Amino acid sequence: MKIDRIKDVYAVHSYFYDSIFGRLYAPGRLVAIGLMDIKPGQEVLEVGVGTGVSLPHYPRHARVVGIDISSEMLAKAKERNVNLGLSNVEIYEMDAGRMEFPDRRFDKVIAAHVISVVPEPLKVMKEMVRVCKDEGEVYILNYVGASSRVVAWFEEKFQPIRQALGLGRNVDFGALIADAGLVIEHIEGVNILGMCRLIKCRKKGR
Ligand SMILES: C[S@@+](CC[C@H](N)C(=O)[O-])C[C@H]1O[C@@H](n2cnc3c(N)ncnc32)[C@H](O)[C@@H]1O
């Protein structure tokens, strides 16, 4: 899906995202933030922050930067920030494939339910690696496809519809993570029936 189409799709999602996907994926986001173990003064980047459902759960002692391509999703995130007084959070409209941040700025970088919806996942992953400190951590939280062969068959058949609705597509996360120059340090199933994976990575060779 092209960037403009993604913007159109998420302009629509912004009306109902929180009540469906905000809730459905809520447990996994909490596990992710717990695993991140963010120390005072550390700086976190959340790529594809959407309506900012995760933002209130970050510790206030951390600086959090959220970016997203959809101004409509971000409008909700900004409203949430103001309503909850999240003074530790900054939000920018930005393409994750071409981030305007210097190399090695962030201690932790996370993309939750984003990598499977972007048109060029490797480009986004490489950007995440670029802006992460060498000793930092990159986290991916995503649906990775059904383990049941029957459900996987249906998923394959309905992939074009799933993609058109902005619900992502199946991605080979193992290959993607390796190609982006990362190694997996921890992986666990989260959300209902462990249907999503939380993957913690470090830069290769450190
Ligand atoms: C499924 S939502 C996930 C939102 C949030 N991370 C969560 O956990 O619910 C995917 C988000 O990725 C954003 N997105 C898609 N492509 C993007 C890109 N190239 N750069 C930045 N954000 C992007 C969409 O606008 C949308 O808000």
The ligand as a Gaussian input file, in Angstrom:
#p B3LYP/6-31G(d) Opt

LIG

0 1
 C       -2.003000      -0.329000      13.384000
 S       -1.565000       1.324000      13.788000
 C       -0.617000       1.103000      15.272000
 C       -0.758000       2.257000      16.218000
 C       -0.069000       2.076000      17.568000
 N        1.353000       1.871000      17.428000
 C       -0.658000       0.939000      18.359000
 O        0.067000       0.239000      19.049000
 O       -1.869000       0.773000      18.319000
 C       -0.317000       1.645000      12.586000
 C        0.152000       3.096000      12.614000
 O        1.305000       3.216000      11.776000
 C        1.234000       4.459000      11.111000
 N        2.093000       4.429000       9.932000
 C        1.930000       3.719000       8.805000
 N        2.926000       3.959000       7.950000
 C        3.758000       4.846000       8.556000
 C        4.963000       5.494000       8.175000
 N        5.554000       5.262000       6.999000
 N        5.523000       6.341000       9.047000
 C        4.971000       6.589000      10.262000
 N        3.819000       6.009000      10.667000
 C        3.221000       5.143000       9.829000
 C       -0.247000       4.591000      10.789000
 O       -0.595000       5.916000      10.464000
 C       -0.882000       4.086000      12.076000
 O       -1.102000       5.117000      12.991000

